[in-house]
């Protein structure tokens, strides 16, 4: 049984992590540290946690309880984990960062399991990818080495929970209902992460990235258009995606008229992909849950890989709509 501490545990991604880990047969949730909600019942703030006995612990509780061999998942504000996680590692813990602090840091393994399993398994610090970079990378990385790429266009739409648990006007449901709102056009914080992830696999084409917030609570749909210098072979493209994900526990490739659906992935760690190629353009549509595969679900997948557990352990949730 592995003891797991969640540090900065009162946000959406942290709550989803707690929910998943509460069902994990090899995990003991030990500390849920929260500066803002210390002493309060977790279920009073998140209805999905009402059946759990956990209270939020006071600042400093993780260090008080930490033992060698424990795992710490950091889900606090950006900037907070920079010094905290290395201190946890120095005390013998292994760590996963759900914030953005280590995503561009070479000292951490980049936690995209379908592409980085070996480095994740050996790491003391794993940087959980952002939700947009996760969907974009899953959509585009199989095309590495297939020819010279002229440009990449990423049109992405996310539910309001992607902005975190803050009362910002542009993410309040009443403000976005009935609208599809582009944002971050002057430079979104996830663009450097997307570009680096692609570049490390040899894809260094210019990226045009347009994120939108849409009036749903959770879920993300990414339409990626990869424009090659020359026409590409559609069968070769299909084969590349089958090689990449044919054995994946969480990535489904949809063919024919089947298209990715948000209701089929929300509440899960799944990703759905539809790929087609015409002349020199490859279009990939990817659907994930921004709080699942884009955050908490992927963090638990990374935890399983780090500890040598079956990769899908506690991640068997499926959404069924009749």
PANU-829309 format. One record per residue (C-alpha): x, y, z; residue number from 0. Coordinates in steps of 0.1 Angstrom, whole numbers, always signed. Last residue first. Layout:
N
X Y Z NUM
...
//
This chain:
322
-285 +53 -235 321
-254 +72 -224 320
-226 +52 -207 319
-195 +69 -191 318
-167 +46 -183 317
-146 +44 -152 316
-117 +18 -154 315
-90 +41 -141 314
-86 +25 -107 313
-56 +5 -121 312
-52 +12 -158 311
-14 +12 -158 310
-11 -20 -138 309
+11 -10 -108 308
+49 -5 -112 307
+51 +25 -89 306
+60 +51 -115 305
+36 +37 -141 304
+7 +37 -116 303
+14 +72 -106 302
+15 +83 -142 301
-19 +68 -148 300
-31 +86 -116 299
-18 +119 -130 298
-34 +112 -164 297
-67 +108 -147 296
-63 +139 -127 295
-53 +163 -155 294
-61 +163 -192 293
-70 +126 -193 292
-95 +134 -166 291
-101 +170 -157 290
-99 +182 -194 289
-120 +152 -204 288
-107 +142 -238 287
-118 +144 -275 286
-93 +145 -304 285
-100 +154 -340 284
-71 +149 -364 283
-70 +164 -399 282
-40 +155 -422 281
-35 +179 -451 280
-12 +173 -481 279
-37 +155 -504 278
-65 +144 -481 277
-58 +126 -448 276
-82 +115 -421 275
-79 +108 -384 274
-105 +104 -356 273
-92 +102 -321 272
-109 +94 -288 271
-91 +99 -254 270
-100 +81 -222 269
-92 +89 -186 268
-128 +89 -177 267
-155 +112 -163 266
-161 +129 -197 265
-149 +106 -225 264
-181 +93 -242 263
-201 +125 -234 262
-174 +145 -253 261
-177 +125 -285 260
-150 +117 -311 259
-163 +109 -345 258
-175 +76 -361 257
-182 +80 -398 256
-154 +57 -409 255
-129 +51 -382 254
-125 +59 -345 253
-91 +53 -328 252
-95 +49 -291 251
-68 +59 -267 250
-70 +47 -230 249
-57 +12 -227 248
-33 +17 -256 247
-24 -13 -278 246
-33 +2 -311 245
-21 +36 -300 244
+11 +45 -317 243
+13 +17 -343 242
-24 +22 -352 241
-17 +60 -355 240
+12 +54 -379 239
-8 +28 -399 238
-36 +54 -406 237
-11 +79 -418 236
+6 +53 -441 235
-29 +44 -455 234
-36 +81 -462 233
-3 +86 -481 232
+8 +122 -478 231
+8 +150 -504 230
+38 +173 -502 229
+48 +202 -479 228
+26 +189 -452 227
-2 +207 -435 226
-13 +193 -401 225
-48 +204 -391 224
-57 +197 -354 223
-93 +199 -342 222
-93 +196 -304 221
-124 +189 -283 220
-122 +192 -245 219
-146 +182 -217 218
-159 +197 -185 217
-186 +222 -174 216
-200 +231 -208 215
-206 +266 -222 214
-175 +268 -245 213
-141 +283 -238 212
-119 +286 -269 211
-82 +280 -276 210
-66 +291 -309 209
-31 +276 -316 208
-12 +284 -348 207
+20 +262 -347 206
+50 +268 -369 205
+67 +235 -378 204
+93 +219 -355 203
+81 +183 -354 202
+112 +162 -345 201
+98 +144 -314 200
+113 +170 -290 199
+98 +197 -312 198
+62 +184 -307 197
+65 +186 -269 196
+83 +219 -271 195
+57 +235 -293 194
+28 +223 -271 193
+45 +234 -239 192
+53 +268 -255 191
+16 +272 -265 190
+1 +263 -231 189
+4 +298 -216 188
-16 +313 -245 187
-1 +341 -265 186
-19 +372 -278 185
-49 +351 -288 184
-54 +339 -252 183
-91 +337 -256 182
-117 +325 -281 181
-153 +325 -268 180
-180 +302 -280 179
-212 +317 -267 178
-247 +307 -256 177
-237 +304 -220 176
-203 +320 -215 175
-211 +347 -189 174
-237 +326 -170 173
-212 +298 -168 172
-186 +319 -151 171
-154 +314 -170 170
-149 +349 -185 169
-160 +366 -152 168
-134 +348 -132 167
-147 +332 -100 166
-118 +308 -96 165
-118 +270 -95 164
-96 +264 -125 163
-97 +277 -161 162
-103 +242 -175 161
-136 +240 -155 160
-152 +262 -181 159
-153 +235 -208 158
-126 +235 -235 157
-125 +241 -272 156
-94 +238 -294 155
-85 +248 -330 154
-49 +237 -336 153
-33 +247 -369 152
+1 +231 -378 151
+23 +244 -406 150
+46 +234 -434 149
+54 +198 -423 148
+82 +179 -440 147
+76 +142 -441 146
+62 +113 -421 145
+89 +114 -394 144
+65 +126 -367 143
+29 +121 -377 142
+21 +99 -346 141
+29 +131 -325 140
-1 +151 -337 139
-33 +141 -321 138
-19 +127 -288 137
+2 +158 -286 136
-26 +182 -291 135
-49 +165 -266 134
-22 +165 -239 133
-10 +200 -248 132
-46 +214 -243 131
-50 +196 -209 130
-16 +205 -195 129
+9 +178 -190 128
+17 +163 -156 127
+53 +170 -148 126
+68 +139 -131 125
+94 +143 -104 124
+113 +113 -90 123
+114 +97 -124 122
+123 +61 -135 121
+88 +50 -145 120
+80 +83 -161 119
+112 +81 -183 118
+102 +47 -196 117
+66 +55 -202 116
+72 +86 -223 115
+50 +85 -254 114
+16 +69 -243 113
+23 +81 -207 112
+25 +119 -213 111
+41 +128 -180 110
+71 +148 -190 109
+99 +136 -167 108
+113 +163 -145 107
+148 +179 -143 106
+145 +191 -179 105
+120 +217 -168 104
+94 +229 -194 103
+65 +211 -177 102
+80 +216 -142 101
+59 +245 -128 100
+27 +240 -147 99
+6 +226 -119 98
-3 +189 -116 97
+32 +181 -104 96
+38 +144 -96 95
+62 +134 -69 94
+83 +106 -54 93
+92 +108 -18 92
+126 +102 -1 91
+130 +133 +20 90
+151 +150 -7 89
+122 +142 -31 88
+98 +162 -9 87
+122 +191 -8 86
+124 +190 -46 85
+86 +192 -46 84
+83 +222 -24 83
+108 +245 -42 82
+92 +248 -76 81
+58 +236 -64 80
+43 +270 -55 79
+49 +287 -88 78
+16 +278 -104 77
-11 +274 -78 76
-15 +241 -60 75
-21 +206 -73 74
+11 +188 -60 73
+8 +151 -58 72
+32 +136 -32 71
+40 +99 -32 70
+54 +81 -2 69
+85 +59 -3 68
+104 +78 +25 67
+78 +92 +49 66
+58 +125 +49 65
+33 +132 +77 64
+47 +165 +91 63
+59 +176 +56 62
+24 +170 +42 61
+7 +188 +71 60
+26 +221 +67 59
-5 +240 +58 58
-36 +225 +75 57
-54 +194 +64 56
-86 +191 +44 55
-109 +165 +59 54
-115 +131 +45 53
-143 +107 +54 52
-154 +100 +18 51
-191 +96 +8 50
-194 +134 +2 49
-165 +134 -23 48
-186 +139 -54 47
-204 +168 -37 46
-172 +188 -36 45
-169 +216 -11 44
-187 +200 +19 43
-174 +166 +8 42
-138 +177 +16 41
-148 +184 +52 40
-132 +215 +66 39
-102 +217 +89 38
-80 +235 +63 37
-100 +250 +35 36
-78 +279 +21 35
-43 +265 +28 34
-52 +230 +17 33
-33 +198 +25 32
-51 +165 +18 31
-29 +140 +37 30
-29 +102 +38 29
-49 +88 +9 28
-38 +51 +11 27
-32 +36 -23 26
-30 +1 -37 25
-67 -6 -42 24
-74 +28 -58 23
-110 +38 -52 22
-102 +69 -31 21
-75 +76 -57 20
-101 +85 -83 19
-120 +109 -61 18
-89 +125 -47 17
-76 +131 -82 16
-109 +146 -92 15
-108 +169 -62 14
-72 +179 -70 13
-81 +187 -106 12
-110 +209 -94 11
-91 +228 -68 10
-91 +222 -30 9
-61 +199 -26 8
-30 +221 -27 7
-8 +192 -17 6
-23 +157 -22 5
-5 +131 -1 4
-3 +94 -12 3
+8 +65 +10 2
+14 +34 -11 1
+0 +0 +0 0
//
